[in-house]
Amino acid sequence: METYKKLLNSLFYNYIIGSFLAVFGVGGAFMYTSLKISSDDMKILGFIMVLSFICMVCAEGALFYKDINPLRSVLKHGRRDVNSLVEAYHRSKSFPLFSVRRILIPHLFGMSVPAIIFSIYFIRSGQLELPSIYILYATVAAIIVAILHAFIEFFLTIRTMKGITIYIKSLMPKSLVIEEKVFISIHRKFLLTVVSISVLPLVIILLSTRVKLIDNGNLTELPYWNWAIVILFITLVYSVLSARFLSRDIITPIYQLKNLMKKVGTSQFTQPNSAVYTDEFADLFKGFHKMNDSIIQRERVNKELLDSFMMVLSATLDARDPYTAGHSTRVAGYSQLIGKSLKLSKEDMEVLYKTAILHDIGKIGVPDNVLLKEGKLTEEEFAYIKAHPVIGENILKQVQPQEEMARILEGVRSHHERFDGKGYPDGLKGEEIPYFGRILAVADAFDAMTSDRPYRKGMPFSKALSILHEGKKTQWDGEMVEAFIGKMTEGKMEKEIS
């Protein structure tokens, strides 16, 4: 409620400033300084302005009440549903344009129409001694005054609404994403501003000059307005060109920064060239450059920390079982061979490597008497072993940020699934098994078959490859097996892994 009262007070203050500067300032100065009128005529004109002002306030007040309704429902009546908040949010940002509409329609016509009617009445009744052409001049002046008033109030309302927009935004749920709208572009704002402050005052001056000439006995209209139109045309062309050059000079670096920010959002870090600017934009681009460097440095540190953490986890597992030391590293190497054969992207290769390094991390949760047992496992003991993919997934779910771990989790959980659906822990079949899980299944099985254990010697590579070939489409995905065998038979295995 208090915020709503402050808003109304601020808008009223803006209205008084705009009205004083435009209506009574420019309009009043035009009327009273350009005309040679008697004190009686001045009183009548003042009376006409007061009556017209009352009509204007009534018409404008009705539209204002309608325009501010979305803001009133939130700020005064306390509505907090999402639809009301979103509507109030957008209205707070578009309210300056609603103010312009309010001034150019009910304000202008509410003021000028009664003024024209009353002026014609008093002139025809003989109570007001002014030439009828002055009504046309006054109408043109009223339009210009309304535009200037709208221009002033537009910028005053922008300043007022910034705090209201921030306040309404703070009332919204944090998870709510709002589609931002551009209500008026910078180019259009510059164009209208420059034209308004250059052409419109000139029109007022030309009208005032013409009235002075009429008062001095110069009644010929055509030569004067021919000259005036040339002056107006030159001024208008110059104003439009100036606005275009000025807006382009500002919009270009803004769009550059906007595109650079989009690239940063997708982790595409580029360095902007600030040397081409000689104004405040040079400092802005330098600031962006520093921010860019800081983000790159932080990304590098975070990646190094995450990679180090993964290696520590892998080393912890190797320390528990010295007979399988290096298993995760070798599986990572074999997985990279398959990934290269499948032409995976650089990003996918990095994720695959991390997944392979951590694929057996769940064995940390397996008791030593089961994990280190040299003989055949009992059914109960094998159940512990079968649980390690799920244990590993649960461990890695605790690692932040979760977005970095999401693709790793599915590979860790599924690396013991079989292509025929007889694997564990979920009994997935065929392409139901995550892509990285199918790659790891081949790499993990190959290293298990070829590694030495206390109770057996690792089999030759050729035999292990033969077993993989025989198990295509039953235990392993045929595509992954063929990719791995193809790389291994190239005779470049050791070089590739290193």
N, C-alpha and C positions, 0 to 999 in steps of 0.2 A: 504493500500500500504506500509506504513512504517513498519507494523508488518511483512509483507511478506519479505521485505528486511532484517529485523533483523533475520528472520528465515533462509534465505539463507546464511547470514553471519555466523550464528551459526553452520549450517550444514557444511559449508566449513571449518570452524575452526575445527570442529570435525574430518572431513576427513583428514585434514593436520596432526592432532595429531595422528590419527590411522595409517596413511600411514608412518609417520616418525618412530613411535615406531615399527611397524610391518615390513614394506617393507625395509626401509633404516636402521632401528635399528637392528632387528633380522636377516633379510635376508642379509643386507650388512655386518654385523659382521660375519655371517657364511661364506660368500664368501671371504672376504678380510683377515680374521684372520686364516682361516683354510687352505688356499691355499698358496703355495709358487710359486708365479708367477712373471714374469718380468713386468717392467713398461709398455712395449708395450701391453702385454696381459691384464694388468689392464685397460689400456685405451680402449681396444676393449670391455672388459666386461662392463665398464662404458657406452660405446656407446650403447651396446645392451640393457642395463637397461633403458637408456633414450628413445630409440626407442620403447621399449616394454611399457614403461610408457605412452607414447603418444597414442599408440594403445588402451591401457586400458582405458585412460580418454575418448576417443571418444566412445568406446562401453558402458562404464559405464554412460556417460553423457546422451546418448539416453534413457537408461532405467530410469535414474533419472528424466528426463523430463516427462516421462509417469507416474511414481509413484507419483510425487508431484502435478499432475494436479488437483485432487479434492481440495487440499489446495490452489492452485493458484487461482482457480475459485472463492473462497470465500474471501481470504485475499488480492488478487491483483485486481480481476475484480469486486468484490463487490456483488456477487450473494448472495441473502438472502432467496431464497425459501427453504422450509423445506427439500426437497430431497437433495439439494446441501449441506445444513448445516449438515444433518445427515451423508451423505457420507464423508464430510470433518472431522467430529467428529470421526468417526470410523477409517478413514485413519490416523489421528493424533495419535491414540492409537496403531495402527498396524504398523506405519511407521518404528519403530526400526526393526521389522521383515523384512520389505521391504529392509531396509539397509543391513541386513544380506544376503538376496537373491541377492541383487545387487553386493555385494562384492564376494560372492561365485560363481557367474556365469560370468557376463561380466568382473568383476574385475580380477578374477582368470585366466580365459581363455584369456582375452584380454592382460594380462601380460605374462602368461607362454607360450602360443602357439607361439607368435612372438619370444620370447626369445629362445625357443627350436629350432625354424627354423633358426634364425640367428646364434645360437651357432653351430649347425650342419654345416651350410654353412662355417663359419670361420674355424672350425676344419678341414673339408675336403679340404678346399683351402690352408691349411697350415699356415694361419695367426694367428690361436689361438692354442697354444700347451697345450692341456688338454686331459686327458683320456676320452673316450666316456662314461664311467660309471658315470662320473660326471654329465652328463645331466640327468640321472635317479635320482641321488641324488638331483640335483637342482630342478627337478620337484616335488619330495616329499617335499622338503623344501618350494617350492612355495605354495603348498597346505596348509602346516602348517602355513606359514606366512599369507595366506589369511584367514584362520580360526581365527588366533589370531587378525588380523585386524578387522574381523567381530565381534569378541567378544568385542574388545575395543569400536568400533563405536556403537554397540548395546546399551551399557550402557550410552555412551555420548548422543546418540539420545533420549533415555528415558528421560534424564534430560532436554534436549531442548524442547521436545514435551509436557511436563507437562503444561507449560505456554500457549502454543498454544491450547491445549485441553480445558483449563479453559476459554480462550478467545472465542473460538467457541461456547462453552456451553452458555456463556453469551449472544450470539447473538440469541439464540433459544427462541421461545415463552415459557413462564413460564409453560404453561399447557402441553407442549410436554413431553411425557414420552418415554425415550429411553431404549431399551433393551440392557443392558451392556453385553459385550462379554469378555471371558477370552482368550486372544490370546496365552499366554504361561503360563503354571502353575508354581508355585513356585518350585515344585519338579523337573520338567524338567530344570528349570533355574539353580537350585543348581547343578544338575547332570552335565549339560554341562559346567558350570563354573568351577567346581572342576576338571573335566577331562581335560578341556582346559589348566588350569594353572599348572597342575601336569604332564600330559602325553606329551603334545605337546612340551614344552621346553626340556623335556628329549629326545625326538626324535631328536630335533635339535642338542643337545649335542652329541648324539650317531653318527649322521651323520658327525658332525665336527670331532669327534674322529676318525672315519673311514677314513676320508680324510687325516688326519694327519698321520695315520698309512701307508696309501698308499704312501704318500710323503716320508715316512721314509723307504720305501722298503718292507713293509709287504703287500703282494698282495693276501693272502688267505682270501677269503670272508666268507666261511661257518662257521668256528669256531667262528669268531667274531659275526656274526649275530645270531647264536644259543644262544650265551651268551646274546646278546642284546635283543632278543625276550623274554627270561626268565625275564630279568629286566623289560621290558615293560609290560609283563603280570602281574607281581607282583604289579607294580605301578598302572596299570589299575584297578585291583581288589580292591586294597586298596582305590583308588580314588572313585570308584563306591560305595563301602560300606560306606566310610566317607560321601559322598554326601547323601546317603540314610538315614543315622542316623541323619545327620544335618538337612535335610529337614523335616524328621518326627518330630524332636524336635521342629521345628518352625511351621509346618503345623497343628499339633495337637491342640495347644492352639488357633490358628487362627480359625479352624473349630468350636472349642468350643464357642468362642466369636460369630461367625457367627450364630450358632444355638440359642445362648442366645438372640441375637438381633432379630431373627425371633420370638421368644417367646414373647419378649417385644412388638413387633408389633401387637401381638394378645392379649395383656394384660395378658400374663402369666409371672408373675414376679418370677424368681428364683434367689437364691443367689449362685454365682460361688465360688468355693473353690480355693482361691489364695495361700493357704499354700503349695500346691504341687509344686510350681514353685520357683526357687531360682535366677532367672535372671530378666530382665526388664519386663517379662510377669507378674510377681507378682504385680508390680506397675500398670500394665495395667488392671489386673483383679480387683485390689483394686479400681481403678478409675471407672470401670464398676459397681462395688458394690455400690459406692457412688451415681453414676448416677441412678442406679436402685432404691435405697432408696429415692432419690429425686423425681423420677417419681411416686413411690408409695404414698409418702406423698402428692404430688400435686394432684394425682387422688383422694385421700381421702378428701382433702380440697375442691376440685371442686365438689365432690359428696355431701358433707355436705352443701356447699353453694347452690347447685341446689335444694337439698331436703328442705332446709330452705326456699328458695325462693318460692317453691311450697306450703309449709305450710302457708307462709305469704299470698299468694294469696287466698288460701282456707279460711283462717281466716278473710280476708278482705270481702269476700262474706258473710260469716256467720254473720259478724258484721252488714251488711246491712239488713239481714233478720233473726232476732233472733228466729223466729218460726221454721226456718229450720236449726238452729245451729247444727253442728255435722253431717249433712246429708252426706257431702262428705266423712267424716271419716267412717261412717257406710257403705256407698256404697263400699268404699275401702275394708272394712272387709268382706262384702258379696262376693265381687269379688274374694278375696283371697280364700274363701271357694270353689267357682266354679273352680278356677285355680288349687287348690290342688286336687280336684276330677278329673280334666282332666289331672293331672300329668304334668303340665307345668314345664319347666325348671326354675332354680333359676333366671336366667336373665329375662325370660318372666314374672315371678311373680313380679319382681321389676318394670318392665315397666307397667304392669297391675295396680299395686298399685298407681304409679304416675299418670297414666291416670285417675283412679277413683277419686283421690284427686282433680284433676283439671277439671273433666268432665263438671261441671256447671260454670266454671269461666267466660263464656260468659255472664252470667246474670249480671255481673258488668255493661254491656252496656245497660241493660234494665231499662227504667225509673222507679223511685220509685213508682209512682202512679199505675203502671202496676204490678211490681214485688210484692208489698206489699198489693195489692187489695185482700180483703177477699171474695168478692162476685164473681159471674160468670163473666168471661172476655168477652168483645165484640170481634167481628171478627177482628177488627183493633188491639185491645190489644193482642189478641192471636198471631197475626202476629209478634208482638215484641218478644213474648216468643219463637216462632218458630225460630227466628233468632239467639237465643243465642248459638247454636252449632257452627255456622259460625263465630260469633263474638269471641267465645272462641278460635277457630282455628287461627283466624287472630291475636289475642293477643299473643298466644303462638309462632307464627311464628317469633316474634321479639326476642325470647329468644335464646341466643347462648350457646353452639354450636348447630347448627341446626340438626346435626346428632343425638344428644341426644333426640331431640324433635320429630323426624320424625314419629316414631311409636306411640307416644302419640297423635299426631295431628289427625290421622285417627280415633282413638277411641273417642276422644272428639267430632269430627264432626258427627260421625255416631251413637251415643248412643240413639238417638230417632228414628232411622229407625225401620220399622216393617218388620217381616219376609215375610209378604204377599205383600210388596211393597207399603203400604199405609202410611208409616212414612215420616219424614222430616229430613234434608232439601233436600235430593237428590232423595227420592223415590226408594232407592235401595231395591232389593228383594233377599231373600234366602242368598246364600253364596257370593253374590255380596257385602254384608255388611261385613266390616272388622271384623276379629275374635274378637278383644277386644270390638268392638262396640256391638256385639251380647251378650257378657258376661255382659257388663255394662247395657244393656237394661233390663236384668232380675234383676240385683242387684238394679238398680235405681227404677224400678217399685215396687219392693218389699218394699223398704224403704218408698217410697211415700205412699203406701197403709197402712203401719203399723205405720206411724208417726202421732202424734197428731198435729192438726191445730186449730186455734182459732174458726173456724166455724165448725169443726167436730173432732171426736175422732178417732184415728187410729184403724183399724180393727184388729182382732186377727190374729196371725200368720197362724193358720190353714186355715182361710178363704182366706188369701192372697195367700197361697200356692195352694189352690184349684183353685183360679182364674188363677194363673200362669199355672197350669196343663191344664185348659180348653183352654188357649190361645196358647198352643203349636202349632207350624207350621202355626199360623195365625199372632199373634202379636210377638211371641218370637221363637227363635230357640229351637226345642225340645231337642237337646243334652244339651244345657245350662240349660234348665229348669230341666231336669232329674238330672243333676249333682248337681244343687242347692238343689232341694227337697231331694235328697239322703243324702246330708250333713246335712240338717236341721233336718231330721227325725232321724238322729243318736243320737240326744240329746246332741251333743257336740258343738252346735253353739256358746254359750257364751264363752266357753273355747277356741275355735278356734280363734274367733275374738280378744279376749284379748291377 
